[in-house]
């Protein structure tokens, strides 16, 4: 789903006190949230699989380093 420029602006610059503003103030990166919402479910799944593979590699490297 592609958001209009107005919707993108409203998401990235939320009204003070809104749920999005609270999320941003809590530390949520709204630009990443918007990017993910613009992906199809298939694209989100593929991204999740890639990230899981990456985390497995990082975990493997960490375990090997701890053995040394």
Buried (B, 14 or more C-beta within 10 A) or exposed (E): EEBEEEEBEBBBEBEEEEEBBEBBEEEEEBEEBBEEEEEEEEEEEEEEEEEEEEEEEEEEEEEEEEEE
